[in-house]
């Protein structure tokens, strides 16, 4: 197995820096420029850039940026953990004051309010931001942070579009100027948003240019049916998530009709954190006895089950050449994850770029590139290679 190094530049969730090209303030607090002296909070939302990254200096498809249609912002008291208030804003084409597009990847949300009851409190607190969750997602909600993190959004596989649910938080706000009052300042946040889903790109190619896979079908099995607002529904990322109960995972095959035997396509899915198994080879990853287990909490010893683990299946008729008229019926199954041996985790805000190089009816050279959506500068994405016999 070949591994290339990964170089990450992690972006902090809330940062204060010079936004020379955006117009957002460079500090958390500043004197209000409003003639009426109305105080308030502004949130500059940094949208995630494309994670289909090919080289150090070239970003892949830049068209996968997400538009901000609506925003939920929630505030909790950092000292008492108490819920303070929530605010919902939807982009209104007739009002360009609330949503300001600073550039391709930055949107400024103005939250000024005339009513004291609608203002965020100028106290040490934690903020959560949910983008494109819809007006009803948190309507009437005043629960704890733990309850907020457990919230989910329904997911339907392969609707023809990429999900647009983004979140950030908790983002801590502390009083920076003692004795200051709400009436003479404006608080500005710059928050990096994260995708609540993973992207998986698959491409099929052949070692022999004369070979082909006719009548190919591709399916995905075990796709979660809900996207959690936060990792593992607010639980530990080491836990098995989602728990295997009725309706949490679509256990029947889902057609991956966009994939052909001569090209590539992608699908998106919620995170599926099944954990680590026992296999030490790619061939062993498909064996039930090496699975990570089906329990809803992580254990030190896997119980040898593949229940709930996401896998891709290719079926077709393999032909060595056009003259090979009968062909050989084949089926390839690939369990997805952070490696090709014992990891079955599909993480949110990650891009899994899977290349299947079919070498024959009984073998394939499989490669996976995994890019973290939080990567900003790097030399190589993580590349994993295996030659597989079926």
N, C-alpha and C positions, 0 to 999 in steps of 0.2 A: 504494500500500500504506500502511495506517495502522498506526502503532505507538504504543501507550501505554506510559508509563514503568513500570518495575518498581522497587519499593523493598523491599530485603531486610534482615532482621535475622538474621544468621547465628548459629547456635547452635554453640558449641564442642563438640567430641566428648566431652571430659571436663571438667566444670566443678565448682567448689566454690562453693556458694551456700547461703543460708538456705532450708531446706525446712520452713517453719513448719507446713505442713499435711500433711507426709508422714511425719515421724518419722525420716527418714534424717538422718545426721549432716551438719553444715554444713561440715566440713573434711575433708581427706583422711585425717587421723589423729586419733584421740581415745582417751582412756583407756577401756579395756574395762569394760563394766558387768557382765560375766559374773562371778558369784561365784567361779567356779573360776579366773578369771584366764586363760582360754583365749583366745589371740589368733586373729585371722583377718581375712579380707577380706569385706566386704559390697559387693554390686553393686546399685545402684539403677538400674533400666533404665527410661528414659523412652521410652515407646512413641510412635511418630509419630502426630500428630493427623491429622484428615481433611484431604485436600488438595483437596477439591471446594469451594474457597473462592469465595464470590460477592461479598462486600463487605468493607470494612475491618474491620467489627466482627462480622460474622456468619460463623460456620463452617458449612459445608454439612453433609452427612450425617455425623453424629457416630457412626453405627453401624458405620463401617468400621474401628474400632479392632481391633487384633489381640490375641488372647489368648496368653499365654505358656504353652506346653505343656512345653517342655524347653529347656535352655540348655547350650551348650558354652562354656567359658571356657579360653583358652590363654594361657600366659605365656612370654615370650621375654626372654632377657638383653639389655638395651639396649647393653651394652658389647661383648659377644662375638657377638651375634645368635643365640646357641644356644637351642634349645628347652629349656624348663625342665620344664613339666608341663601337663597338661590336666585339666579337671574336667567331668564331665557330671552334670547334675541334671535330673530330670523331676518335674513337678508331681504330687505324691501327695496325693489328697484326704484320706487318713487322717493326713497329717502337715502341719500348717500352719506349721511352723517354718522350712522352707527357702524357700518362696515366700509372700511377704506382699504382698497387694494393698493398697498405700498409698492409691491413689485410682484414678480411671478410667484414668489414663495413666502410672502409676508402679507398678512392681513391684520389691520388694526381694528379692534373692537372698542368703541367708546361706550362707557357705562355710566355717564353722568346722569344723575337723577335729581329731580326737583323736590321729591318727597323724601324726608329723612328715613321713612320706613323702607324705601327702595335702595338706599345707599349701602355699600359695603362698609363694615366697621373698620375704623382705623386702629386696629389692635393686632397684637401678635397672633397670626393665624395661618391656616393652610388652605390653599385654593386647589380646586379640581376643575378641569375643563373637559367638556365632551362636545365634539364637533360632529354635526350631521346625525345626531341621535333621534331627532324628531321631537315635535312639540309635546307629545304625550309621555315620553320616556320617563321624565322625572316630575311630571305634573302632580302637585300635592305632596311631594316627597320631602321629609324632614328627618330622615333616619341617620344612623351613625355612619362613620366613614367605612366601617366594615360592611355595612349593608349596601352602601353605595358601590363599593368595589365588587359586590356579588351580582350587581345588575347585569343583565344580558340583553342582546338584541337578536331577534330571530334571523337565521341565515338559510337561504335557499341556494343550493349548489347550482352553478352554471346558469345564471339568469341572463348571460350575455353582457354583463357589465362588471367592473371591478367594484368591490365594496368601498364606501367612502367614510366609514366610521373611524374617527381619530380621537385620541385622548391624551391628556397630560395630568400630572399630579402624583402625589401631593407636592405643591409648590409653596414653600414657606415664605411668609412676609413678616418682617420684624420692623418695629418702629425705629426709623433711622435717625430721627431728630427728636430728642426729648423736649417736651413742652410744646410741640407743634400742634396745631389744631386742624381739623378737617377743612376749615373754611379757607385756607390759604395755600393749599398744595394739591398736586395731582400725582397719583401713584401710577407708575408704568411698569408692567411686566412684559418680559419677552419669554414666551414659553415654546419650547420645542414639542411638537405634537408627534405621536407615535401611532402607527397603524395597529388596528385591533385584529389583524389577520395576517396570514402568510401568503406569499406568492410562489407558485411552483411552475417553472418553465421546463418543458420536456421537448427534446428533439431526437429524431430517429435518423440514423445513417447506417451505411454498410461498408465493411472493409473491402469487399469485392464490388466493384462498380457494376458488374453484370448481375449481381444478386438483387432480389426484391422480396417484399412481403405483401402478397396480394390479399385482397379482402380483409385488410387489417381492421380490427376494432380495438378501441382503448377504453378502459373503464377505471374508475377510482372507487375504492370501497373503504368504508369507515370514515366518513366526513362528519364532524360535529355539526349539529343543527342550530347552535347558538354561538354568537360572539360575545365574550365577556368584556366589560368595559376595561378591566384591569387584569393583569396576569393571573391565570389560574383562578378566575373569579374572586380575586382578592386573597387567595390562599398562597401557600408557598409554591414557587416554581418547581420545587422538587417533588411536589405531590402529583399523583396521577390525576389528570384533569382533561376532559370532564369525567366525573364518576360514571360508571356504566350502570345507568338505570334507563328505564323505558323512555325512548324518544330523544335521548341526549346525543346519539350518534346514528347517522343513517348507515345501517349495516348492509343494505342491498347495494348492488353496483350502480354507479352513476355514469352515464355515457360521457366520454371525453371526445366528443365528435369533432372538435376542432383539430385534433392531432391526426396527421397523415403519416404514411410510411416514408415520405420524402421531404418532410418539413418539420416545423416546430409550432408549438402553441403553449398557452399557459392557462392555469386555473388558480383561483384564490380560495382559501379555506380558513376557518377559525383555527386557533392554536389547538394542538392535540398533544398533550404532554404525557406520554405513556411511560417514559422512563427508560432504564437500561436493562438489557437482557444478558444472557450468558454466552452468546456465540462469540467465537474468535475468528470467524471467517464469514464471507458473504453468503456462501451456500448454507451455513448454519443459521443465518438470520431468518430464513423462511421456515425453520423447524419450530413446531409448537413448543417443544420441550425447552427451547432456548428463549422463549418470550419473556417480556418484563412483568407479566402478571396482569390480572384483571381487577385487583382490589382498588378501592377509591383512595387509599392512602399509601404512601410509599413505604416499602419494607426493605430491610437489608438483604433479604434473600428472595429473588424473583420466584413466582410460583409456576413458571413455565407455561404461560398462556399468551397467545397473540391477540386476545380479545380487544377490540377497539383500535388496534394499530392500523394506520392508514397505508394502503398499498395500491400500486398501479399494476394493471394487468393488460398485456398486449397479446392478441390472438390473431392468427392469420395462416397463410400458406407460404412457407419459405421456398423460394426457387433459386437455385444456384445460377441459372441463366434462363433466358427466354425460351430456350429449347427444352428446359426441364418442365414439361407440360403438367405432369401430375403434381409435383411439389410435395412438400412435407408439412403436415399440420403441426403447428407449434403454439406454445403458450409460454409467455415469460411473465413472471411475477416479481415485482420489486417493492420491498417494504421501505418506505421513506423514513428519513430521520437525519440527524446531524452527522452520522457516518454510515458506512455500508456494512457494518458488522453487528453492533449491539445497541445502537442508539435509535430509539423510535420516536424522538421528540420532534414535533413540528412547532417551531416557535413563532410568535407574533412578530411582525415587523422584520421578518427575515425573507430573503429570496433564495429559493432552492433551484438551482439551474442544473437540470439532469440531462446528460447526453448518453443515449443508448446507441452504441456502435455494434450492430449485429455482425458477428463474425462467421456465423454458421447456424445450422438448425439447433445446435446444442451448446452454443457459447455466445457470449457477448462481452464487449469491453465497456464497462459502465463507469462514468465519471460524474461527480457532483461538485458543483461550485456553490458555496454557501456564503451569502453576503448579508451581514447585519445591517439593518436600516440605520443604525446609529454610527456607521462608518462614514468618516468625512475624508480622510486622507489615508492611503494605503498603497502598498506595492503589489500585493497579490491577494485575491480572495482565497478562501480555504478550498483547495482542490483535492478531491479524494478519487483514486483510481482503483479499479478492480477488474480482473478478467474473470468472467463468470461462466460456469458450466451448468447446464440445466439437465 
